[in-house]
């Protein structure tokens, strides 16, 4: 039986960030995830989690300067010092809120950068992150993302992520498999899920192509949930979609019929 986590960065957009935790709990979510929690002090985030009796299962490390176009910096040569500082901040936050997974975004390298230099920076930074977080029982997650949503993103395919995991051989480095991104870039979801399942540390979903509720679009999610059950997936499934109702009050809650039908 799948266990769903509400993504606080995309669901309940009518509420401030911390209020989204309680909104998710009232809808029956026992867990949440978040892309960028850093606008809220970690101690306040932890108090909101405790009050709602939900757990935070995934957060993103700081991803650089979003206003300047950054979508992560792990694969950007020359920014290793900034990366190390970002990981220290992520570790401090994750420890305070009790989060066991940190997603490290690869970023969008300048096309003028050499592929060899980007790979070298990426592997160096992932190794650093793994070594920093391992003593605290925290896993580093890497997620292939489609180039329609983030043009020029460095990590786009499951095999590319698998190659990085194999190269580093870090026991706390895992694949964050977002089925929405994978459908857009690769398709053949069932077979790819089976193939890469030993590397999977977290799963995320959204309807394709519009990134709305999973019941809308071209992906047969009930079949994939059954496959995850057959594979004995023990983790959470992050609901990282944008409600079709947008910021309308109660729009996220009204769109949860797909989950209640599982």
RATA-V918453 format. One record per residue. N is the residue number from 0. RES is the residue in one letter. D_LAST is the distance of its C-alpha to the last C-alpha in whole Angstrom. Layout:
n->{N/N}
res->{RES/RES}
d_last->{D_LAST/D_LAST}
This chain:
n->{0/1/2/3/4/5/6/7/8/9/10/11/12/13/14/15/16/17/18/19/20/21/22/23/24/25/26/27/28/29/30/31/32/33/34/35/36/37/38/39/40/41/42/43/44/45/46/47/48/49/50/51/52/53/54/55/56/57/58/59/60/61/62/63/64/65/66/67/68/69/70/71/72/73/74/75/76/77/78/79/80/81/82/83/84/85/86/87/88/89/90/91/92/93/94/95/96/97/98/99/100/101/102/103/104/105/106/107/108/109/110/111/112/113/114/115/116/117/118/119/120/121/122/123/124/125/126/127/128/129/130/131/132/133/134/135/136/137/138/139/140/141/142/143/144/145/146/147/148/149/150/151/152/153/154/155/156/157/158/159/160/161/162/163/164/165/166/167/168/169/170/171/172/173/174/175/176/177/178/179/180/181/182/183/184/185/186/187/188/189/190/191/192/193/194/195/196/197/198/199/200/201/202/203/204/205/206/207/208/209/210/211/212/213/214/215/216/217/218/219/220/221/222/223/224/225/226/227/228/229/230/231/232/233/234/235/236/237/238/239/240/241/242/243/244/245/246/247/248/249/250/251/252/253/254/255/256/257/258/259/260/261}
res->{X/X/X/X/X/X/X/X/X/X/X/X/X/X/X/X/X/X/X/X/X/X/X/X/X/X/X/X/X/X/X/X/X/X/X/X/X/X/X/X/X/X/X/X/X/X/X/X/X/X/X/X/X/X/X/X/X/X/X/X/X/X/X/X/X/X/X/X/X/X/X/X/X/X/X/X/X/X/X/X/X/X/X/X/X/X/X/X/X/X/X/X/X/X/X/X/X/X/X/X/X/X/X/X/X/X/X/X/X/X/X/X/X/X/X/X/X/X/X/X/X/X/X/X/X/X/X/X/X/X/X/X/X/X/X/X/X/X/X/X/X/X/X/X/X/X/X/X/X/X/X/X/X/X/X/X/X/X/X/X/X/X/X/X/X/X/X/X/X/X/X/X/X/X/X/X/X/X/X/X/X/X/X/X/X/X/X/X/X/X/X/X/X/X/X/X/X/X/X/X/X/X/X/X/X/X/X/X/X/X/X/X/X/X/X/X/X/X/X/X/X/X/X/X/X/X/X/X/X/X/X/X/X/X/X/X/X/X/X/X/X/X/X/X/X/X/X/X/X/X/X/X/X/X/X/X/X/X/X/X/X/X}
d_last->{8/8/10/11/14/16/18/21/23/21/19/21/24/26/26/29/27/27/26/23/22/22/20/17/18/18/15/13/14/16/17/18/20/23/26/29/29/33/34/33/35/33/34/33/30/30/31/28/25/27/27/23/23/20/21/22/21/23/26/28/32/34/34/38/39/36/39/41/38/37/33/34/38/37/38/41/45/47/44/44/45/43/40/41/42/38/37/39/37/34/35/36/33/31/33/33/30/28/26/26/26/28/27/31/31/33/35/37/40/43/44/47/46/46/43/45/46/42/41/43/42/38/39/41/39/36/38/40/36/35/39/38/35/35/37/35/32/30/29/30/27/28/26/27/26/27/31/30/28/31/34/36/33/35/31/30/29/27/30/32/30/30/34/34/33/35/38/38/36/35/33/31/30/27/25/22/20/19/17/19/22/22/21/24/27/26/23/22/19/18/22/23/20/21/25/24/22/25/25/22/22/19/17/16/14/15/16/19/21/21/19/17/13/12/11/15/17/18/15/12/10/7/11/12/9/10/13/13/12/15/17/17/16/17/17/15/13/15/14/17/17/19/18/19/21/23/25/25/24/21/20/17/16/16/14/11/9/7/5/6/4/0}
